[in-house]
């Protein structure tokens, strides 16, 4: 027998022998796994909705600002300032959802 085959067989036997040491309580593991799974799914859907709706809102804001500047070029500075403020506020809502999603990903809720 070669040395690598013997080492592989020894590792497999040791792994089978020590596997029960890493066993967990089934009820607690199932609840913890379910909570983690649904937290990640919820965070993913929240991010998808927030990103999609923020993109739609930003597109509508830019379209309205472009139309307003085309109708009244003299007020372009004021319209541009209001547009940037609105875009910042829309983007901050998406960033808040990202923060909440990261909390759900990395912190155990229970």
Secondary structure in CASP SS format (residue, H / E / C, confidence):
PFRMAT SS
TARGET T0000
AUTHOR 0000-0000-0000
METHOD secondary structure of the structure
MODEL  1
X C 1.00
X C 1.00
X H 1.00
X H 1.00
X H 1.00
X H 1.00
X H 1.00
X H 1.00
X H 1.00
X H 1.00
X H 1.00
X H 1.00
X H 1.00
X H 1.00
X H 1.00
X H 1.00
X H 1.00
X H 1.00
X H 1.00
X H 1.00
X H 1.00
X H 1.00
X C 1.00
X C 1.00
X C 1.00
X H 1.00
X H 1.00
X H 1.00
X H 1.00
X H 1.00
X H 1.00
X H 1.00
X H 1.00
X H 1.00
X H 1.00
X H 1.00
X H 1.00
X H 1.00
X H 1.00
X H 1.00
X H 1.00
X H 1.00
X H 1.00
X H 1.00
X H 1.00
X H 1.00
X H 1.00
X H 1.00
X H 1.00
X H 1.00
X H 1.00
X H 1.00
X H 1.00
X H 1.00
X H 1.00
X H 1.00
X H 1.00
X H 1.00
X H 1.00
X H 1.00
X H 1.00
X H 1.00
X H 1.00
X H 1.00
X H 1.00
X H 1.00
X H 1.00
X H 1.00
X H 1.00
X H 1.00
X H 1.00
X C 1.00
X H 1.00
X H 1.00
X H 1.00
X H 1.00
X H 1.00
X H 1.00
X H 1.00
X H 1.00
X H 1.00
X H 1.00
X H 1.00
X H 1.00
X H 1.00
X H 1.00
X H 1.00
X H 1.00
X H 1.00
X H 1.00
X H 1.00
X H 1.00
X H 1.00
X H 1.00
X H 1.00
X H 1.00
X H 1.00
X H 1.00
X H 1.00
X H 1.00
X H 1.00
X H 1.00
X H 1.00
X H 1.00
X H 1.00
X H 1.00
X C 1.00
X C 1.00
X C 1.00
X C 1.00
END
